[in-house]
């Protein structure tokens, strides 16, 4: 089973190299309902000039070899705010139920 300390250590490494505003743990690990088959879901909120979320996620994955299965979302603060303003239920649930593990 993946420990919360491992997830925090990984988030700290992302923070050191990519300087995001926040990293939010969401999904089964945030709810403490993870099983042996669960991956780790992270939302990385970071400033960057262009909406290149996929490129940023790939760069983070390549630079930071995760010791566990991971699902990584990268969003700009404005994108998160826009989705919340549109009442996007996925983003709303993620923000409400997620756990900030890096700031």
trRosetta pair geometry for C-beta under 8 A, 3 or more apart (Angstrom, degrees):
i j d omega theta_ij theta_ji phi_ij phi_ji
1 34 7.0 125 -156 108 98 112
1 36 6.2 -83 -83 -94 71 65
2 6 5.7 -113 -169 67 80 134
2 7 6.5 78 152 -50 113 99
2 29 7.0 -43 88 -106 120 127
2 34 6.7 -69 51 144 99 155
2 38 7.4 -114 26 84 119 96
2 40 6.3 -112 131 -62 164 112
2 68 4.8 54 -102 -122 131 161
3 6 4.8 102 63 -1 81 100
3 7 7.4 -148 100 -2 48 85
4 7 5.5 -55 -153 37 39 113
4 8 6.2 40 150 -20 70 105
4 29 7.3 152 -96 180 76 104
5 8 5.6 -51 -144 38 33 112
5 9 6.3 37 154 -22 64 105
6 9 5.7 -53 -148 35 30 113
6 10 6.5 31 152 -18 64 105
6 67 6.5 -96 -172 70 122 122
6 68 6.8 89 131 -16 134 132
7 10 5.8 -54 -151 36 31 112
7 11 6.3 31 151 -17 65 107
7 25 6.2 57 156 -102 139 136
7 29 6.4 141 -77 165 161 149
7 40 5.6 -175 -113 -140 111 140
7 42 8.0 179 -165 -74 102 113
7 68 7.9 -52 -81 47 77 143
7 101 6.6 -56 127 -165 100 167
8 11 5.6 -54 -146 38 32 112
8 12 6.2 38 152 -24 65 105
8 101 5.4 -132 -106 -174 73 115
8 102 7.9 153 -149 -59 65 86
9 12 5.6 -51 -149 33 30 115
9 13 6.7 33 151 -20 62 101
10 13 5.7 -53 -154 32 33 112
10 14 6.7 34 148 -17 65 101
10 40 7.7 83 67 113 153 162
10 64 6.8 110 -163 166 84 124
10 66 5.9 45 -141 -123 140 83
10 67 7.3 -140 -78 24 120 88
10 68 7.9 -98 -49 32 156 102
10 70 7.8 -151 157 -90 155 142
11 14 5.6 -50 -151 35 36 113
11 15 6.3 41 149 -22 65 105
11 23 4.5 -178 -151 96 111 152
11 25 7.5 -78 -65 -56 143 99
11 42 6.9 -173 -93 -129 99 137
11 101 4.7 94 53 111 174 113
11 102 4.4 -157 154 -35 112 123
12 15 5.4 -52 -149 35 33 117
12 16 6.4 38 152 -25 64 102
12 102 6.4 -178 -80 -100 48 117
13 16 5.6 -49 -148 30 33 114
13 17 6.6 9 162 0 65 109
13 64 5.5 140 116 -129 119 119
14 17 6.5 -75 -150 48 27 94
14 18 5.5 -30 177 29 69 120
14 20 6.7 -2 136 3 104 121
14 23 6.2 100 83 -81 134 147
14 42 7.9 144 -1 154 168 155
14 44 6.5 -106 160 -111 143 130
14 60 5.9 27 -130 -153 107 116
14 64 5.7 -32 -79 -57 77 169
14 102 7.1 -156 74 6 102 173
15 18 7.0 -72 -111 56 15 78
15 19 6.8 63 -171 -97 53 30
15 20 6.3 -87 -106 37 64 85
15 23 6.6 -103 -62 -12 97 127
15 102 4.6 -150 -64 -167 130 138
17 63 6.0 -164 135 142 156 139
17 64 7.0 -174 42 -62 144 108
18 44 7.3 8 106 -176 145 138
18 46 6.3 -54 147 -107 107 157
18 56 7.9 102 -153 -169 135 98
18 59 7.8 129 -101 111 122 110
18 60 6.1 -16 -56 -98 155 100
18 63 7.8 141 -54 74 105 148
19 46 7.2 107 96 -136 60 113
20 23 5.9 93 79 -56 140 83
20 44 4.9 -112 -102 -174 161 88
20 45 5.8 116 176 72 110 47
20 46 3.8 -82 -119 -76 80 100
20 102 6.9 72 71 106 107 124
21 45 4.8 -56 61 106 104 98
21 46 6.0 176 3 -99 78 42
21 47 6.8 87 -39 -24 107 85
21 77 6.2 28 22 -66 162 112
21 103 7.4 -8 157 -142 55 63
22 43 7.9 10 107 103 96 91
22 44 7.8 178 93 -152 52 39
22 45 4.5 16 54 45 88 116
22 100 5.7 -60 -160 -137 115 104
22 102 6.4 149 -160 87 43 71
22 103 5.4 -2 -106 -100 80 72
23 42 5.8 -13 -172 -167 99 111
23 43 7.1 160 -157 81 48 52
23 44 5.3 -10 -108 -105 83 68
23 45 7.5 -159 -77 20 35 73
23 100 7.4 113 74 -158 49 59
23 101 5.5 -55 96 67 97 85
23 102 3.8 35 30 40 107 113
24 30 8.0 17 163 -94 78 141
24 42 7.0 144 74 -158 47 57
24 43 4.4 -9 57 56 101 103
24 45 7.2 45 -6 -14 104 107
24 94 6.8 97 116 161 137 93
24 95 7.3 -38 -159 -108 168 51
24 98 4.1 43 169 150 114 139
24 99 6.8 149 -160 71 68 34
24 100 5.5 -39 -101 -95 77 54
24 101 7.1 136 -122 12 24 81
25 29 5.7 -81 175 99 117 110
25 30 4.7 164 119 -77 87 95
25 40 7.2 -55 -137 -171 97 91
25 41 7.0 105 -165 80 55 68
25 42 6.1 -31 -99 -101 55 71
25 98 6.1 160 77 -164 43 84
25 99 4.7 -17 59 61 101 93
25 100 8.0 -173 17 -84 77 7
25 101 4.9 54 -19 -19 109 128
26 30 4.9 -28 -128 -7 27 149
26 41 4.9 -68 74 107 75 117
26 42 7.5 149 21 -102 78 22
26 43 6.1 38 -2 -12 122 106
26 93 8.0 103 -161 119 128 80
26 94 4.7 -22 -114 -143 161 80
26 97 6.5 87 -139 92 89 91
26 98 3.9 -46 -82 -98 92 101
26 99 7.7 172 -75 19 48 64
27 30 5.9 103 51 16 44 101
27 31 7.2 -101 130 6 29 100
27 38 7.5 160 138 -169 116 112
27 39 7.8 -16 126 81 160 74
27 40 7.7 157 67 -162 131 30
27 41 3.5 96 -1 23 136 138
27 71 7.5 87 -36 55 160 125
28 31 5.8 -65 -143 48 32 104
28 33 4.7 -100 -154 80 81 83
28 34 4.3 121 127 -84 107 63
28 35 7.2 -50 165 4 152 70
28 38 4.6 -108 79 -137 142 140
28 41 7.6 106 24 6 68 115
29 32 7.3 30 -173 -79 33 36
29 34 4.7 29 -82 -55 64 131
29 38 6.5 159 -51 137 84 135
29 40 5.6 9 -10 -122 155 72
29 41 6.9 176 29 30 106 79
30 41 7.5 -67 -11 67 109 103
30 97 6.1 109 120 137 130 84
30 98 5.3 -72 -134 -130 161 47
30 99 4.8 -179 -137 2 95 98
31 97 6.6 -4 -73 172 93 119
34 38 3.9 -127 -151 56 85 158
35 38 5.1 123 46 -25 61 100
39 68 7.3 154 -146 142 59 91
39 69 3.8 -84 -114 114 94 105
39 70 5.9 176 178 -90 103 16
39 71 5.3 90 114 -17 134 94
40 66 7.4 -151 50 -170 128 139
40 68 5.6 74 -10 103 120 121
40 69 6.8 150 12 90 74 57
40 70 4.8 -27 64 -110 95 74
40 71 7.1 -174 85 26 44 68
41 70 7.8 158 -82 -162 26 60
41 71 4.8 -14 -106 67 71 107
41 73 7.8 18 -173 -1 83 103
42 70 6.6 -12 11 -166 110 107
42 71 7.3 161 25 83 63 56
42 72 5.4 -9 66 -115 99 68
42 73 7.1 -168 97 32 52 70
43 73 4.8 -20 -111 72 68 109
43 74 7.9 157 -164 -88 52 25
43 75 6.5 -17 -169 18 99 111
43 80 8.0 97 168 -98 133 122
43 94 6.1 87 -36 168 147 132
43 98 6.7 -30 23 -136 122 162
44 56 7.5 -147 92 135 128 118
44 57 7.6 160 39 -97 126 74
44 60 6.7 162 -2 -77 171 169
44 72 6.5 8 -5 -170 115 95
44 73 6.9 176 23 88 70 52
44 74 4.8 -21 70 -107 104 73
44 75 7.5 148 78 25 53 61
45 75 5.7 -26 -108 75 69 84
45 76 7.4 76 -160 -163 70 14
45 77 5.8 74 179 -78 113 67
45 80 6.0 -17 -116 -30 120 145
46 56 6.9 -170 64 -174 130 149
46 74 6.5 -31 31 -161 107 97
46 75 8.0 127 29 74 61 37
46 76 7.1 -61 80 -103 47 53
47 76 6.5 66 -116 -138 40 89
47 77 6.9 -14 -78 -1 76 105
48 52 6.5 -84 121 44 139 95
48 56 6.2 -157 -10 -79 163 136
48 76 6.5 -118 41 -88 74 104
51 76 6.8 -89 -103 -6 74 127
51 79 7.1 117 -122 -70 108 130
52 55 4.0 -26 163 39 108 121
52 56 5.8 118 104 -25 83 90
53 56 5.7 -57 -146 37 31 110
53 57 6.2 31 156 -20 66 106
53 73 7.4 -9 179 -173 123 63
53 74 4.5 174 -155 82 77 89
53 75 6.2 10 -114 -85 128 47
53 76 7.8 -110 -77 -18 98 79
53 79 7.7 -21 -68 6 132 177
54 57 5.7 -53 -147 36 31 112
54 58 6.4 31 154 -18 64 105
54 74 7.8 -168 -57 47 18 113
55 58 5.8 -55 -148 37 31 111
55 59 6.3 33 153 -21 65 106
56 59 5.6 -53 -147 35 32 113
56 60 6.4 31 155 -18 65 104
56 74 4.2 -147 94 133 119 165
57 60 5.8 -54 -149 36 30 110
57 61 6.3 31 153 -19 64 107
57 72 4.9 155 -149 107 101 110
57 73 7.0 -35 -94 -129 130 17
57 74 4.6 -152 -61 -3 83 116
58 61 5.6 -55 -146 38 32 112
58 62 6.2 27 158 -17 67 108
59 62 6.0 -57 -145 39 28 107
59 63 6.1 17 161 -11 65 114
60 63 6.0 -63 -141 44 26 104
60 64 5.6 -22 175 25 67 116
60 72 6.2 -156 87 172 130 156
60 74 7.0 158 -1 -70 138 130
61 64 6.8 -76 -126 59 16 79
61 66 7.3 -49 -137 -8 69 108
61 70 7.5 -175 -111 80 94 124
61 72 6.3 -164 -64 28 98 150
66 69 7.6 103 112 -116 129 5
66 70 4.5 -43 152 -13 177 135
75 79 4.4 -130 -169 83 99 126
75 80 5.2 111 123 -53 135 87
75 83 8.0 -54 -154 4 150 136
76 79 4.6 98 55 0 78 103
76 80 7.4 -146 92 -4 43 83
77 80 5.8 -55 -153 35 35 111
77 81 6.3 33 152 -17 68 108
78 81 5.5 -55 -145 40 33 113
78 82 6.1 37 155 -23 67 105
79 82 5.7 -51 -144 35 30 112
79 83 6.4 27 158 -16 63 107
80 83 6.0 -59 -150 38 28 107
80 84 6.4 27 153 -17 64 108
80 91 6.4 172 -148 -162 66 128
80 95 7.4 116 -173 -75 113 125
81 84 5.8 -57 -148 38 30 110
81 85 6.2 32 154 -21 65 107
82 85 5.6 -56 -148 36 30 113
82 86 6.5 22 154 -13 64 108
83 86 5.7 -58 -147 41 33 108
83 88 4.0 -41 179 22 88 146
83 90 7.9 -56 170 71 130 89
83 91 4.1 99 124 -7 125 165
84 87 7.6 34 179 -79 36 27
84 88 6.7 -72 -74 38 28 93
84 91 5.7 -115 -68 118 67 123
84 92 6.2 120 -125 -81 74 75
84 95 6.8 4 -92 3 121 157
87 92 6.8 -2 -160 -45 49 139
88 91 4.2 46 94 22 115 110
88 92 6.3 166 85 -17 57 88
89 92 5.4 -55 -138 40 32 114
89 93 6.0 31 163 -18 67 106
90 93 6.2 -60 -150 38 24 106
90 94 6.2 26 152 -21 62 111
91 94 5.4 -53 -144 37 32 116
91 95 6.2 27 159 -15 67 107
92 95 6.1 -59 -148 39 26 105
92 96 6.1 17 158 -12 64 114
93 96 5.8 -60 -137 44 28 106
93 97 5.6 -6 174 11 68 118
94 97 6.9 -68 -126 52 15 87
94 98 5.1 23 172 -36 59 124
95 98 6.0 -38 -111 27 17 114
100 103 5.9 27 165 -51 125 107
